[in-house]
């Protein structure tokens, strides 16, 4: 089930809504002021690499290119 982040246009509250499917994204109601006048925000996500994975960022080999933002010594922020 996807979680979407919204910002209320009435009171500027940012809140999350768990939808049953990615196609059914209507019905976002602000928990603060109960307004349905909200905008969907672009959110990031996080993934976890299991500790036994030899290709993880902890050893600087997460698959990102070494030039232009790779994992120099596991410092890319993905671990």
Biopython code that builds the backbone (N, CA, C, O; Angstrom):
import numpy as np
from Bio.PDB.StructureBuilder import StructureBuilder

atoms = [
    (1, "UNK", "N", (0.837, -1.180, 0.000)),
    (1, "UNK", "CA", (0.000, 0.000, 0.000)),
    (1, "UNK", "C", (0.884, 1.246, 0.000)),
    (1, "UNK", "O", (1.745, 1.407, 0.865)),
    (2, "UNK", "N", (0.664, 2.113, -0.966)),
    (2, "UNK", "CA", (1.499, 3.319, -1.043)),
    (2, "UNK", "C", (1.107, 4.384, -0.027)),
    (2, "UNK", "O", (-0.068, 4.565, 0.292)),
    (3, "UNK", "N", (2.114, 5.077, 0.467)),
    (3, "UNK", "CA", (1.916, 6.198, 1.383)),
    (3, "UNK", "C", (2.268, 7.467, 0.610)),
    (3, "UNK", "O", (3.354, 7.571, 0.041)),
    (4, "UNK", "N", (1.357, 8.419, 0.591)),
    (4, "UNK", "CA", (1.586, 9.684, -0.090)),
    (4, "UNK", "C", (1.629, 10.811, 0.920)),
    (4, "UNK", "O", (0.934, 10.777, 1.936)),
    (5, "UNK", "N", (2.445, 11.801, 0.638)),
    (5, "UNK", "CA", (2.588, 12.955, 1.518)),
    (5, "UNK", "C", (1.838, 14.133, 0.898)),
    (5, "UNK", "O", (1.954, 14.390, -0.300)),
    (6, "UNK", "N", (1.075, 14.837, 1.713)),
    (6, "UNK", "CA", (0.276, 15.972, 1.263)),
    (6, "UNK", "C", (0.589, 17.202, 2.108)),
    (6, "UNK", "O", (1.074, 17.099, 3.235)),
    (7, "UNK", "N", (0.295, 18.377, 1.528)),
    (7, "UNK", "CA", (0.386, 19.632, 2.269)),
    (7, "UNK", "C", (-0.949, 20.352, 2.107)),
    (7, "UNK", "O", (-1.427, 20.571, 0.995)),
    (8, "UNK", "N", (-1.532, 20.711, 3.239)),
    (8, "UNK", "CA", (-2.816, 21.404, 3.249)),
    (8, "UNK", "C", (-2.618, 22.839, 2.780)),
    (8, "UNK", "O", (-1.729, 23.538, 3.265)),
    (9, "UNK", "N", (-3.447, 23.280, 1.836)),
    (9, "UNK", "CA", (-3.363, 24.653, 1.331)),
    (9, "UNK", "C", (-4.000, 25.652, 2.296)),
    (9, "UNK", "O", (-3.778, 26.857, 2.180)),
    (10, "UNK", "N", (-4.781, 25.156, 3.238)),
    (10, "UNK", "CA", (-5.464, 26.039, 4.185)),
    (10, "UNK", "C", (-4.606, 26.359, 5.408)),
    (10, "UNK", "O", (-4.539, 27.513, 5.830)),
    (11, "UNK", "N", (-3.944, 25.339, 5.986)),
    (11, "UNK", "CA", (-3.213, 25.560, 7.235)),
    (11, "UNK", "C", (-1.732, 25.161, 7.151)),
    (11, "UNK", "O", (-1.025, 25.224, 8.157)),
    (12, "UNK", "N", (-1.258, 24.757, 5.978)),
    (12, "UNK", "CA", (0.146, 24.379, 5.725)),
    (12, "UNK", "C", (0.614, 23.144, 6.493)),
    (12, "UNK", "O", (1.820, 22.935, 6.626)),
    (13, "UNK", "N", (-0.288, 22.335, 6.993)),
    (13, "UNK", "CA", (0.083, 21.089, 7.664)),
    (13, "UNK", "C", (0.534, 20.073, 6.625)),
    (13, "UNK", "O", (-0.109, 19.909, 5.588)),
    (14, "UNK", "N", (1.643, 19.388, 6.905)),
    (14, "UNK", "CA", (2.118, 18.303, 6.044)),
    (14, "UNK", "C", (1.746, 16.995, 6.728)),
    (14, "UNK", "O", (2.006, 16.812, 7.918)),
    (15, "UNK", "N", (1.132, 16.082, 5.967)),
    (15, "UNK", "CA", (0.664, 14.823, 6.543)),
    (15, "UNK", "C", (0.749, 13.700, 5.518)),
    (15, "UNK", "O", (0.837, 13.946, 4.315)),
    (16, "UNK", "N", (0.720, 12.463, 6.010)),
    (16, "UNK", "CA", (0.796, 11.272, 5.176)),
    (16, "UNK", "C", (-0.562, 10.600, 5.114)),
    (16, "UNK", "O", (-1.336, 10.634, 6.070)),
    (17, "UNK", "N", (-0.843, 9.974, 3.946)),
    (17, "UNK", "CA", (-2.068, 9.204, 3.778)),
    (17, "UNK", "C", (-1.696, 7.856, 3.178)),
    (17, "UNK", "O", (-0.995, 7.791, 2.169)),
    (18, "UNK", "N", (-2.167, 6.786, 3.799)),
    (18, "UNK", "CA", (-1.971, 5.438, 3.294)),
    (18, "UNK", "C", (-3.158, 5.092, 2.405)),
    (18, "UNK", "O", (-4.295, 5.032, 2.873)),
    (19, "UNK", "N", (-2.892, 4.865, 1.120)),
    (19, "UNK", "CA", (-3.954, 4.533, 0.166)),
    (19, "UNK", "C", (-3.948, 3.036, -0.110)),
    (19, "UNK", "O", (-2.903, 2.392, -0.014)),
    (20, "UNK", "N", (-5.092, 2.484, -0.448)),
    (20, "UNK", "CA", (-5.197, 1.058, -0.731)),
    (20, "UNK", "C", (-4.464, 0.677, -2.014)),
    (20, "UNK", "O", (-3.973, -0.445, -2.136)),
    (21, "UNK", "N", (-4.386, 1.596, -2.968)),
    (21, "UNK", "CA", (-3.641, 1.346, -4.200)),
    (21, "UNK", "C", (-3.099, 2.661, -4.721)),
    (21, "UNK", "O", (-3.558, 3.731, -4.319)),
    (22, "UNK", "N", (-2.119, 2.587, -5.617)),
    (22, "UNK", "CA", (-1.532, 3.810, -6.161)),
    (22, "UNK", "C", (-2.494, 4.525, -7.103)),
    (22, "UNK", "O", (-2.302, 5.706, -7.393)),
    (23, "UNK", "N", (-3.523, 3.834, -7.586)),
    (23, "UNK", "CA", (-4.510, 4.453, -8.477)),
    (23, "UNK", "C", (-5.608, 5.166, -7.700)),
    (23, "UNK", "O", (-6.280, 6.043, -8.242)),
    (24, "UNK", "N", (-5.794, 4.802, -6.450)),
    (24, "UNK", "CA", (-6.843, 5.395, -5.624)),
    (24, "UNK", "C", (-6.210, 6.388, -4.659)),
    (24, "UNK", "O", (-5.891, 6.041, -3.522)),
    (25, "UNK", "N", (-6.028, 7.632, -5.119)),
    (25, "UNK", "CA", (-5.337, 8.636, -4.303)),
    (25, "UNK", "C", (-6.228, 9.805, -3.919)),
    (25, "UNK", "O", (-5.727, 10.849, -3.502)),
    (26, "UNK", "N", (-7.532, 9.650, -4.052)),
    (26, "UNK", "CA", (-8.423, 10.736, -3.641)),
    (26, "UNK", "C", (-8.804, 10.562, -2.174)),
    (26, "UNK", "O", (-8.580, 9.502, -1.589)),
    (27, "UNK", "N", (-9.365, 11.579, -1.601)),
    (27, "UNK", "CA", (-9.830, 11.492, -0.234)),
    (27, "UNK", "C", (-8.823, 11.921, 0.817)),
    (27, "UNK", "O", (-8.932, 11.513, 1.973)),
    (28, "UNK", "N", (-7.845, 12.736, 0.441)),
    (28, "UNK", "CA", (-6.871, 13.229, 1.417)),
    (28, "UNK", "C", (-7.501, 14.381, 2.196)),
    (28, "UNK", "O", (-7.831, 15.420, 1.625)),
    (29, "UNK", "N", (-7.663, 14.189, 3.498)),
    (29, "UNK", "CA", (-8.262, 15.206, 4.365)),
    (29, "UNK", "C", (-7.245, 15.581, 5.430)),
    (29, "UNK", "O", (-6.678, 14.712, 6.092)),
    (30, "UNK", "N", (-7.018, 16.870, 5.589)),
    (30, "UNK", "CA", (-6.055, 17.366, 6.564)),
    (30, "UNK", "C", (-6.480, 16.969, 7.980)),
    (30, "UNK", "O", (-7.614, 17.226, 8.384)),
    (31, "UNK", "N", (-5.568, 16.340, 8.733)),
    (31, "UNK", "CA", (-5.925, 15.952, 10.105)),
    (31, "UNK", "C", (-6.030, 17.141, 11.060)),
    (31, "UNK", "O", (-6.607, 17.021, 12.140)),
    (32, "UNK", "N", (-5.472, 18.294, 10.662)),
    (32, "UNK", "CA", (-5.485, 19.475, 11.526)),
    (32, "UNK", "C", (-6.769, 20.293, 11.366)),
    (32, "UNK", "O", (-7.448, 20.594, 12.348)),
    (33, "UNK", "N", (-7.097, 20.651, 10.112)),
    (33, "UNK", "CA", (-8.250, 21.537, 9.896)),
    (33, "UNK", "C", (-9.408, 20.867, 9.143)),
    (33, "UNK", "O", (-10.442, 21.490, 8.901)),
    (34, "UNK", "N", (-9.222, 19.591, 8.775)),
    (34, "UNK", "CA", (-10.252, 18.784, 8.091)),
    (34, "UNK", "C", (-10.566, 19.265, 6.684)),
    (34, "UNK", "O", (-11.605, 18.903, 6.133)),
    (35, "UNK", "N", (-9.691, 20.077, 6.086)),
    (35, "UNK", "CA", (-9.881, 20.550, 4.719)),
    (35, "UNK", "C", (-9.444, 19.475, 3.736)),
    (35, "UNK", "O", (-8.537, 18.696, 4.027)),
    (36, "UNK", "N", (-10.082, 19.430, 2.583)),
    (36, "UNK", "CA", (-9.657, 18.519, 1.515)),
    (36, "UNK", "C", (-8.898, 19.285, 0.426)),
    (36, "UNK", "O", (-8.632, 18.742, -0.646)),
    (37, "UNK", "N", (-8.554, 20.530, 0.700)),
    (37, "UNK", "CA", (-7.821, 21.377, -0.235)),
    (37, "UNK", "C", (-6.318, 21.190, 0.002)),
    (37, "UNK", "O", (-5.678, 21.999, 0.674)),
    (38, "UNK", "N", (-5.772, 20.107, -0.562)),
    (38, "UNK", "CA", (-4.370, 19.753, -0.347)),
    (38, "UNK", "C", (-3.669, 19.491, -1.668)),
    (38, "UNK", "O", (-4.307, 19.232, -2.689)),
    (39, "UNK", "N", (-2.347, 19.563, -1.629)),
    (39, "UNK", "CA", (-1.539, 19.195, -2.788)),
    (39, "UNK", "C", (-0.660, 18.006, -2.413)),
    (39, "UNK", "O", (-0.195, 17.890, -1.279)),
    (40, "UNK", "N", (-0.441, 17.116, -3.401)),
    (40, "UNK", "CA", (0.424, 15.967, -3.172)),
    (40, "UNK", "C", (1.869, 16.415, -3.338)),
    (40, "UNK", "O", (2.212, 17.062, -4.328)),
    (41, "UNK", "N", (2.710, 16.075, -2.378)),
    (41, "UNK", "CA", (4.117, 16.440, -2.417)),
    (41, "UNK", "C", (4.940, 15.320, -3.047)),
    (41, "UNK", "O", (4.538, 14.157, -3.036)),
    (42, "UNK", "N", (6.080, 15.682, -3.587)),
    (42, "UNK", "CA", (7.009, 14.689, -4.101)),
    (42, "UNK", "C", (7.861, 14.228, -2.935)),
    (42, "UNK", "O", (8.576, 15.024, -2.325)),
    (43, "UNK", "N", (7.784, 12.950, -2.629)),
    (43, "UNK", "CA", (8.478, 12.398, -1.476)),
    (43, "UNK", "C", (9.619, 11.491, -1.924)),
    (43, "UNK", "O", (9.638, 10.998, -3.052)),
    (44, "UNK", "N", (10.558, 11.284, -1.025)),
    (44, "UNK", "CA", (11.635, 10.342, -1.278)),
    (44, "UNK", "C", (11.325, 9.038, -0.570)),
    (44, "UNK", "O", (10.400, 8.967, 0.240)),
    (45, "UNK", "N", (12.083, 8.026, -0.868)),
    (45, "UNK", "CA", (11.916, 6.765, -0.175)),
    (45, "UNK", "C", (13.276, 6.252, 0.255)),
    (45, "UNK", "O", (14.316, 6.728, -0.200)),
    (46, "UNK", "N", (13.243, 5.290, 1.126)),
    (46, "UNK", "CA", (14.477, 4.715, 1.643)),
    (46, "UNK", "C", (14.432, 3.210, 1.459)),
    (46, "UNK", "O", (13.390, 2.583, 1.647)),
    (47, "UNK", "N", (15.556, 2.640, 1.095)),
    (47, "UNK", "CA", (15.648, 1.185, 1.015)),
    (47, "UNK", "C", (16.823, 0.740, 1.867)),
    (47, "UNK", "O", (17.799, 1.471, 2.031)),
    (48, "UNK", "N", (16.720, -0.436, 2.394)),
    (48, "UNK", "CA", (17.763, -0.941, 3.276)),
    (48, "UNK", "C", (18.445, -2.118, 2.598)),
    (48, "UNK", "O", (17.789, -3.002, 2.046)),
    (49, "UNK", "N", (19.762, -2.115, 2.646)),
    (49, "UNK", "CA", (20.542, -3.221, 2.124)),
    (49, "UNK", "C", (20.858, -4.113, 3.309)),
    (49, "UNK", "O", (21.329, -3.640, 4.344)),
    (50, "UNK", "N", (20.600, -5.399, 3.158)),
    (50, "UNK", "CA", (20.816, -6.311, 4.276)),
    (50, "UNK", "C", (22.293, -6.374, 4.651)),
    (50, "UNK", "O", (23.155, -6.212, 3.788)),
    (51, "UNK", "N", (22.596, -6.610, 5.940)),
    (51, "UNK", "CA", (23.984, -6.616, 6.402)),
    (51, "UNK", "C", (24.859, -7.654, 5.707)),
    (51, "UNK", "O", (26.069, -7.456, 5.596)),
    (52, "UNK", "N", (24.277, -8.754, 5.240)),
    (52, "UNK", "CA", (25.060, -9.786, 4.584)),
    (52, "UNK", "C", (25.352, -9.496, 3.122)),
    (52, "UNK", "O", (26.074, -10.260, 2.482)),
    (53, "UNK", "N", (24.821, -8.431, 2.585)),
    (53, "UNK", "CA", (25.006, -8.088, 1.182)),
    (53, "UNK", "C", (26.401, -7.518, 0.969)),
    (53, "UNK", "O", (26.738, -6.478, 1.535)),
    (54, "UNK", "N", (27.209, -8.183, 0.164)),
    (54, "UNK", "CA", (28.594, -7.757, -0.062)),
    (54, "UNK", "C", (28.689, -6.568, -1.010)),
    (54, "UNK", "O", (29.769, -5.998, -1.165)),
    (55, "UNK", "N", (27.589, -6.179, -1.649)),
    (55, "UNK", "CA", (27.634, -5.072, -2.594)),
    (55, "UNK", "C", (27.049, -3.799, -2.039)),
    (55, "UNK", "O", (26.686, -2.907, -2.807)),
    (56, "UNK", "N", (26.946, -3.686, -0.741)),
    (56, "UNK", "CA", (26.311, -2.531, -0.136)),
    (56, "UNK", "C", (27.225, -1.337, -0.017)),
    (56, "UNK", "O", (28.409, -1.415, -0.343)),
    (57, "UNK", "N", (26.686, -0.251, 0.441)),
    (57, "UNK", "CA", (27.427, 0.999, 0.576)),
    (57, "UNK", "C", (28.466, 0.957, 1.689)),
    (57, "UNK", "O", (29.401, 1.758, 1.706)),
    (58, "UNK", "N", (28.298, 0.015, 2.625)),
    (58, "UNK", "CA", (29.264, -0.030, 3.718)),
    (58, "UNK", "C", (30.677, -0.312, 3.222)),
    (58, "UNK", "O", (31.647, 0.022, 3.902)),
    (59, "UNK", "N", (30.807, -0.930, 2.030)),
    (59, "UNK", "CA", (32.137, -1.155, 1.485)),
    (59, "UNK", "C", (32.405, -0.304, 0.244)),
    (59, "UNK", "O", (33.385, -0.527, -0.467)),
    (60, "UNK", "N", (31.523, 0.681, -0.016)),
    (60, "UNK", "CA", (31.731, 1.594, -1.142)),
    (60, "UNK", "C", (31.381, 1.003, -2.483)),
    (60, "UNK", "O", (31.877, 1.470, -3.508)),
    (61, "UNK", "N", (30.527, -0.027, -2.506)),
    (61, "UNK", "CA", (30.197, -0.677, -3.764)),
    (61, "UNK", "C", (28.692, -0.893, -3.877)),
    (61, "UNK", "O", (28.233, -2.034, -3.937)),
    (62, "UNK", "N", (27.933, 0.177, -3.905)),
    (62, "UNK", "CA", (26.480, 0.035, -3.985)),
    (62, "UNK", "C", (25.967, 0.049, -5.417)),
    (62, "UNK", "O", (24.759, -0.038, -5.635)),
    (63, "UNK", "N", (26.850, 0.156, -6.387)),
    (63, "UNK", "CA", (26.429, 0.162, -7.768)),
    (63, "UNK", "C", (26.345, 1.550, -8.366)),
    (63, "UNK", "O", (26.111, 1.684, -9.567)),
    (64, "UNK", "N", (26.528, 2.584, -7.567)),
    (64, "UNK", "CA", (26.533, 3.938, -8.093)),
    (64, "UNK", "C", (27.850, 4.171, -8.818)),
    (64, "UNK", "O", (28.876, 3.623, -8.417)),
    (65, "UNK", "N", (27.842, 4.970, -9.872)),
    (65, "UNK", "CA", (29.100, 5.240, -10.573)),
    (65, "UNK", "C", (30.089, 5.949, -9.660)),
    (65, "UNK", "O", (29.707, 6.788, -8.844)),
    (66, "UNK", "N", (31.370, 5.600, -9.808)),
    (66, "UNK", "CA", (32.383, 6.177, -8.928)),
    (66, "UNK", "C", (32.639, 7.646, -9.207)),
    (66, "UNK", "O", (33.132, 8.360, -8.334)),
    (67, "UNK", "N", (32.317, 8.106, -10.393)),
    (67, "UNK", "CA", (32.480, 9.533, -10.695)),
    (67, "UNK", "C", (31.129, 10.219, -10.645)),
    (67, "UNK", "O", (30.133, 9.674, -11.121)),
    (68, "UNK", "N", (31.090, 11.391, -10.081)),
    (68, "UNK", "CA", (29.857, 12.173, -10.049)),
    (68, "UNK", "C", (28.821, 11.687, -9.055)),
    (68, "UNK", "O", (27.640, 11.602, -9.393)),
    (69, "UNK", "N", (29.234, 11.365, -7.834)),
    (69, "UNK", "CA", (28.251, 11.055, -6.806)),
    (69, "UNK", "C", (28.173, 9.623, -6.388)),
    (69, "UNK", "O", (27.134, 9.194, -5.886)),
    (70, "UNK", "N", (29.224, 8.858, -6.569)),
    (70, "UNK", "CA", (29.225, 7.467, -6.170)),
    (70, "UNK", "C", (29.390, 7.316, -4.667)),
    (70, "UNK", "O", (29.025, 8.208, -3.900)),
    (71, "UNK", "N", (29.937, 6.192, -4.255)),
    (71, "UNK", "CA", (30.095, 5.868, -2.838)),
    (71, "UNK", "C", (31.574, 5.870, -2.449)),
    (71, "UNK", "O", (32.156, 4.794, -2.314)),
    (72, "UNK", "N", (32.194, 7.011, -2.268)),
    (72, "UNK", "CA", (33.590, 7.010, -1.854)),
    (72, "UNK", "C", (33.723, 6.539, -0.414)),
    (72, "UNK", "O", (33.477, 7.297, 0.524)),
    (73, "UNK", "N", (34.112, 5.287, -0.252)),
    (73, "UNK", "CA", (34.303, 4.757, 1.101)),
    (73, "UNK", "C", (33.021, 4.613, 1.884)),
    (73, "UNK", "O", (33.046, 4.707, 3.111)),
    (74, "UNK", "N", (31.886, 4.387, 1.213)),
    (74, "UNK", "CA", (30.613, 4.194, 1.900)),
    (74, "UNK", "C", (29.983, 5.477, 2.402)),
    (74, "UNK", "O", (29.184, 5.442, 3.338)),
    (75, "UNK", "N", (30.324, 6.619, 1.799)),
    (75, "UNK", "CA", (29.828, 7.900, 2.301)),
    (75, "UNK", "C", (28.716, 8.480, 1.452)),
    (75, "UNK", "O", (28.518, 9.695, 1.455)),
    (76, "UNK", "N", (27.988, 7.656, 0.733)),
    (76, "UNK", "CA", (26.932, 8.194, -0.136)),
    (76, "UNK", "C", (25.632, 8.430, 0.606)),
    (76, "UNK", "O", (24.714, 9.027, 0.045)),
    (77, "UNK", "N", (25.525, 7.991, 1.828)),
    (77, "UNK", "CA", (24.315, 8.228, 2.604)),
    (77, "UNK", "C", (23.256, 7.162, 2.433)),
    (77, "UNK", "O", (22.156, 7.301, 2.968)),
    (78, "UNK", "N", (23.558, 6.097, 1.700)),
    (78, "UNK", "CA", (22.558, 5.043, 1.488)),
    (78, "UNK", "C", (22.601, 3.969, 2.563)),
    (78, "UNK", "O", (21.766, 3.065, 2.539)),
    (79, "UNK", "N", (23.527, 4.025, 3.496)),
    (79, "UNK", "CA", (23.574, 2.989, 4.527)),
    (79, "UNK", "C", (23.112, 3.521, 5.852)),
    (79, "UNK", "O", (23.086, 2.784, 6.838)),
]
sb = StructureBuilder()
sb.init_structure("model")
sb.init_model(0)
sb.init_chain("A")
sb.init_seg("    ")
for serial, (resi, resn, name, xyz) in enumerate(atoms, 1):
    if name == "N":
        sb.init_residue(resn, " ", resi, " ")
    sb.init_atom(name, np.array(xyz, "f"), 0.0, 1.0, " ", f" {name:<3s}", serial, name[0])
structure = sb.get_structure()
